Amino acid sequence: MDRDSIATRAKDYIARESEPTFKKEVEDLLKAEDWKELEDRFYRDLEFGTGGLRGVIGGGYNRMNRLVVTRATQGLCDYLKATFPGKSLSACVAYDSRRYSASFALDTALVFAANGIKAYLFSALRPTPELSFAIRHLHADTGVVVTASHNPPKYNGYKAYWNDGSQVTPPHDVGIIDKVGAVDKVRMIPKEEALAKGLLAIIDKEVDEPYVAMIKSKLFRPQLFKELGKSVKLVYTPLHGTGALHFERVMRDLGLDVATVPEQREPDGEFPTVAFPNPEEAAALKLALELGAKLKADCVMATDPDADRLGIAVPAKDGKFVLITGNQLGSLHLDYILLTRKELGLMPRRPAAIRSIVTTSLQERIATAYGAASYECLTGFKWIAELMRKFEAQGLDFVYGTEESYGHLIEPEVRDKDGISAAALTAEMTLYWKSKGKSLLDRLDEIYLQHGYFEEKGINKYFEGASGMDVMAGIMEAYRKAQPAALGGIKVQKIRDIKTGKTWQTASPGDSQKVDLPPSDVIQWYLEDGTIVTVRPSGTEPKIKYYILLRSDTKDGLGSARAASAGKAAAIEADIRKVIDK
């Protein structure tokens, strides 16, 4: 983008932005002629990805700020009114502990109100899954949660939801973006006026109470908590986010002993004790693991800042804590849910589970072993929610949904990942296997011995700025022009290109089949040993992501299988690095 175009967009932004801090940032950059920084802030508008809007907080059209948030909300209002003409509309709004979250949420609610859409706003921070629950519970038409999930402190975000409690999917996401792009003027009224007109309602207990009750109602064996609850100790960290409010209450209502990491209990958008407030990162659990070792805890749990993700660690036989991956926990959940439904006579007529395309295929084997179906969808929980809608139309019975990035869904009352309900189920699962003289690690090994050893490895490469987008596009284009014949020395047997909608065997590339998924910039390579390697640019961050899903036979024992998988992963990564580290 040339300097004149950048300057024009920057001046347009300054004229429209009402927040002095963000406006001054851009004015100062223009004065300093910092064209590199200005280009990053103005080379594009933030767009809806797999998680809605997400970006660095600051002035500019490619940043999270008051203008971007209110314009997005005005566009959402315009789309709702065009979609439901004449309907009395309502919206739910929630927010997490990040910088500007509370003010962005209030601005969002006041734009809804100014457009005649009643806004239900929580008085304080709440978990993202509760926002999804609130939409369904209050029969609202839409919802927004202001959060950047597990991203670093400089980020914030805006997730838009539809009337079923799921994040917006096509055609609504594209329709909203079109309306946002056409916004000329944002309508907003003062808070006092919105309250007086009944267009703003502050909600708390009327949603909190049924949400907590719903979570507890999804547990299968409440007697286990009465019999063994006092013998189990949990250590928990909300990573300075929203989780403590409901996590502590649910666990203590169940009779469990919970020790929350004191340094990370209070909400703080700077996340002072962690580099990344992400339970996927081992470093984020450092304080929790130290407390877990000190207290000899049975399980360490962590939720991310908006409490939709859950990560856990459990002690091995030597007492050292082992981090459980999202794929492993999802597999343990699915196994426990189906085993329990079978044991208690609660198996529905047509049980069906959902996993993302980058989640371990071990779950398909587990589901099949119990007579259940396993369905795939694109990355992002909005696609899991879309399949749930289809299940309802087709008479399938949803039993569980998950994706590898520590997202789990137990209940149909929520249409997004729910770290609180996942934690409650994990606690029950821990008690169950303890009652059988086993740990979660013991059960995981049993699953591996039955189905094969499954392991995963993720590789991420950041490409910042306008040129970064071109680099990522170039990588994907190069793969499509010349697909790899092998990865890590293992032959590629099948290729699935979800962007072109085709899948084919490498032995007969001219004989392709149609992919039954919405178009997405994703390529998957199926290797002849059962390994699956996936590449896709992130929908929410400036990075390209690789997923290596490995499977090794266990006929020579788990030790041999683990060693084989480690060797395969290293060789495959070496081939990937040749492409992304040029």
Residue, then its C-alpha position, 0 to 999 in steps of 0.5 A: m500500500d502506498r503512503d498516500s493511501i495509508a495517510t488517507r485511511a489514517k485521516d479517515y479513521i481519526a475523523r471517525e474515532s471518538e476515543p481520544t487515546f486511540k485517535k492520538e496514537v494515529e495522529d502521533l504516528l502520522k506526525a512521526e511519519d512511521w509508515k511501517e507501523l501505519e501500514d500494519r494498522f491500515y493495510r486491511d480491516l479486521e475481518f471475521g475469522t474462525g473466532g470473529l474479530r481479533g486483533v491488537i488493541g490500538g488505533g487503526y482499522n486493523r486494530m481493536n478499538r472503539l470505532v472498529v467495535t461500534r462499527a461491527t455492532q452497527g453492521l450486526c444491527d443492520y444485518l439483524k433488522a434486514t434478516f428479521p424485519g418487524k421482529s422485536l429483537s434482543a441481544c446478550v453481551a458479555y466480556d472478559s478481563r482484558r484491557y478495554s473489554a468492559s468499555f467495548a462491551l458497554d459500547t456494544a450494548l449501547v449501539f444495540a439499544a440505539n438501534g431498538i434492539k434490547a441489550y442484556l448486559f452482564s454487570a461484570l465479566r463472565p465466561t464465554p460459554e455463559l454468553s452462549f447459554a444466555i442467548r438460548h436461555l433468554h431467547a435472544d436473537t444475537g450475542v457478543v462477547v468481548t474477548a481475545s481468548h488465550n492471546p497475549p495481553k496486547y490483543n482483544g476481540y469480538k465474537a458475534y453469535w447467532n440466535d442458537g448460541s453459536q458463533v456466526t457461520p455463512p451466510h451470516d458472517v459474510g452478510i454481517i461483514d458486508k453490512v459493516g463495510a457499508v456503515d456510514k454512521v454508528r448509532m449510540i445512546p447514553k447508558e441512562e437513556a437506554l436503561a430508562k427506555g428499557l433497551l438495556a437490562i443488566i443481567d447476572k443471577e437470572v443467568d448464573e443460577p440456571y447455567v450452574a444448575m445445568i452444568k451440575s445436571k450433566l454429570f452422570r454419577p453424582q454419588l461418586f462425589k458423595e463417596l469419594g469427593k473428599s479424597v480428591k484434591l484439585v488445584y485450579t488457575p483461571l490465568h487471571g480470567t473469568g473462570a474462578l467465579h463458576f469453577e470454584r462454586v461448581m466444584r465446591d457444590l460438588g464437595l470437592d477440595v479446590a485450591t486456586v492459585p492465589e497469584q492468578r485468581e484475580p482478573d487482570g488483563e495484563f496477565p502479569t504471571v504468564a507470557f501467554p494466558n493459554p492452558e495449551e502452554a506448559a509455561a502458563l501452568k507453572l504456578a499451578l503445577e508447583l502448587g499441585a506438587k506441594l499439595k499432592a493434588d490429584c489433578v491440576m486444571a486451568t481455564d483460559p481468560d474467557a474460560d472456554r478452554l480447559g487444560i489439565a495435568v495429572p500426577a504419574k506414578d513417580g509423582k511428577f505431573v504430566l500435561i494432558t493434551g487437548n486430543q488426549l483429554g477429548s479422547l478420555h472424555l468421549d471414552y468415559i461418556l460412551l462407556t458410562r452411557k452404556e453402563l447406565g443404560l443411557m445410550p441414545r438411539r443414534p449417538a454422534a460425536i463431533r471433532s474438528i478435522v485437525t483433532t485426533s482420529l483416535q476419537e473415531r475409533i473410540a466412537t466406533a467401538y461403542g457403536a457411536a458415529s463420529y463426524e468431522c467439521l472445520t476448525g472452529f467451534k462454530w462448525i461444531a455448533e452447525l453440525m449440532r443443528k444438522f443433528e437435530a434436523q436429522g434425528l442424531d443424538f449429540v453426545y460430545g464435541t471437541e477440537e484439539s486446541y483444548g475445546h470441549l463441549i458436554e451439553p447441547e444447552v451451550r453451542d460453544k466450547d465450555g471449560i467449566s462443564a468440561a472441568a466438572l466432567t473431568a472431575e467426575m471421570t477422575l473419581y470414576w477411574k480412581s474408584k477402579g484403582k486407575s488414574l487418567l494416565d492408566r486409562l489413556d494407556e488402555i485406550y492406546l493399547q486397544h486402538g493404537y498409539f496416537e500422538e500429535k505435534g503442532i508447528n506454528k510460524y508467525f508472519e506479521g504485517a501485510s507482507g506476512m499475509d502474502v507469504m502465507a498465501g504463497i506457501m499455500e499456493a506453492y503446495r497446490k502447484a507441487q504437492p509433496a510426494a512424501l513427508g518425513g520419508i513417509k509416502v503421501q497416499k491421499i490429499r484433501d484440499i478443502k479450498t478446492g473441495k477435492t480429495w484424491q489418491t496420489a496413485s490416481p490424481g485425476d480421479s478426485q472426489k468431492v469434499d463434504l465441507p465448506p471451502s476453507d484454505v486447508i490442505q491435508w496429507y494422509l501418509e501411508d502409515g496412518t499419519i495425517v499432516t494438515v496445514r492452514p493459515s490461522g483464522t484469528e492470528p497472523k500465522i500458519k499452522y501445521y498439525i501432525l497427527l501420528r499413529s503407531d502400532t502398539k504390537d511391540g508395546l507403548g514404549s516402542a510406539r512412543a519412540a516410533s512416533a517421536g522419530k516420525a514427528a521429527a522427520i516430518e517437522a524437518d520437511i516442514r521447516k524447509v518450507i517455512d524457515k526459508 
